[in-house]
Structure formats: C-alpha cells, structure tokens
Amino acid sequence: MESNEVASQIRHMVAFLKQEGAEKCEEIRLRAEKEAAEEKGRRKAEGEKELNVEFERRKKQLQTQRQIDESQEKKAARLRVLAARDGMVQALKQDVRTRLEATAHDEKRYVPLLRELIVQAALKLRERSLAVVARERDVKLVERVLRDAEREVATRAAAAGGEGASEEWTCTLSVSNRR
C-alpha cells in the first residue's frame, strides 16, 4: 500500500471516529437533556404536590380559625344579649318589688291582689289542700281573703272542667305559720 493510500485510509478512519464520537456525544447530550427534563418534571411535580398539600393545610387551618372566630363572635353576642336581658329582668324585678311594696301599703289594692295570687297558685298547683305562707304582717289579711279565694278556685275550676268531669273539684286553703 502506498503511503497516500494509507494516509487517506487514516484520514477516513479519523473522520469516521470523529463522526462516531460526535454522534455518540450528541446521543449522550440528548439522553442527558432528556433525563434532566424528566428529573426537572419529577421535581416540579413533587414541588407542586408539596405546595398543594401545604396550601390545603393552610386553607383548612384558615377555615377552622374563621369558624372559631365566628363562634366566638356569636358567643360574645349571646353573652351581651343575656347580660342585657338580665339587666332588664333585674330592673323589672326591682320595679315590681317597688310597686308591690307600694301596693302593700294600700289595703284597697293589696287585698284583691292577695286573693288573686292565692287563687292563681291554687289553680296552678291543683292540690285539694294548700297551706298559704304569709308574712307576719299579712296573716290577718290572708285569713280574711281565704274563703273568697276558695270559692273563686271552685268557680274557675268548674268553668275549666275541674279535676274530673263528674265530680266538683275543691281546694281547702289555710294559713301556715311556717316560713
């Protein structure tokens, strides 16, 4: 073989090796890019998944906190309403106490009130015998209205149907010295 021929074959072999090397290099580069893209996609998906999990956790935490806040606001509002109601009840009780005390000093108004209160209590309790407990200063007034109260209880019970349809319901009232 001639040296030109040998040199030409060597150039062809070198070109072939360079070509093979370039192709192998391109193949490795493409495979590396593909693996990098896959790894990037995998990491991106994992990151998105972690972000979604964290987002949902925080969203749930915010919803829970919002529910707690709303519940506390409702509770505070209920407590304000109850406090206002209690204030009104206390004021009403004091007003009634004041008016009742004023009425207790006016016998013309107090005697009918005592009778009506005794009648209402007897009708509510539906007992055949009741002992009325009164303040010491009211015992004589209560004794004075007891018989009228008994008659009124019998009248109202009969009008309402009484205890039994065929028998008349009566209530015996007495004054008790117990407190």
PyMOL commands that set and color helices and strands:
alter all, ss='L'
color gray80, all
select helices_A, chain A and resi 3-104+107-125+136-159
alter helices_A, ss='H'
color red, helices_A
select strands_A, chain A and resi 129-133+172-176
alter strands_A, ss='S'
color yellow, strands_A
deselect
rebuild
show_as cartoon
